[in-house]
Amino acid sequence: MNSSAIPPRVSPGARYMLVSALGFALMAACVKLVASRGIPLLEIVAARSLVSLVISYIDVRRKGLSPWGSHRALLIARGAIGALALICVYYAVTTLPLAEATLLQYMHPVFTALLGLLLLREGIQVSTVLCIVLSIAGLIVMVEPGAFTDASPALPWFNVAIALAGAFGSAVAYVLVRRLSPVEDASVIIFYFPLIALPLSVALPGVPFVIPDVESLVLLLLVGIFTQVGQLGLTHAMRYETAGKAAAYSYVQVVFAVLLGWLLFDEIPSAWTLAGGALIISGALLNLIRR
């Protein structure tokens, strides 16, 4: 048989990132649903962290590992930065349409590629530069269409700024994961995230916690479970890809977010969102094709 007729295999890194993207998309939908039922933001973060902490600890003990790892400073930094980024991401998800919040969060490959260059000494290709340029152009088109027409801002800039802060924090956390992956087990890396996020979400000032009803409790549980799926896929993917390109695979979450936003919240993205999203995704696809 002609080997050229055999379709190329999907790399392990790509498969793990697809699983991760689906897990995070379902997580975001559950966050938005439970927030609409009056559950405060920090309570959602705490519940998600509690579920993930229990699952992560069981996984670590199942492997016979010490949950504390050997590079504790980096593990704590990864957990703290990831927790703060998570709060920003959840705020964006609960205050913006799901597709727009996801697109803003998925500006993080831009930050990841730059941080990978600065901190991990990973090379940056022309395709990555074009990805960055297209992503920034897409952000402007989506958020500030008035730059091209007389249209008013499509999204409130404060919410957008919080979403971008979450994207930057996610990028820093992903680069730390990339740094830790060769020297720490994936389960230990994941364990530190809820280990830091749980006390942080309880300690931060905010709206008093609300006793959830049965449906809200189930949604909170699903937030933790889907997050664990997304986190596990992400951490494993980082073993196979550079920090910037592994993150680029996760753009498929945008497709999941559009579908879930339409099915669950009757949200239809605007023409500006579609145009800006097309630029952002085009940049990601260009980066992947050049791979």
Secondary structure as UniProt FT lines:
FT   HELIX           3..5
FT   HELIX           12..35
FT   TURN            36..38
FT   HELIX           41..62
FT   TURN            63..64
FT   TURN            67..68
FT   HELIX           72..95
FT   HELIX           98..105
FT   TURN            106..107
FT   HELIX           108..119
FT   HELIX           126..143
FT   HELIX           145..147
FT   HELIX           157..180
FT   TURN            181..183
FT   HELIX           186..203
FT   HELIX           214..237
FT   TURN            238..240
FT   HELIX           243..249
FT   TURN            250..251
FT   HELIX           252..265
FT   HELIX           271..290
//
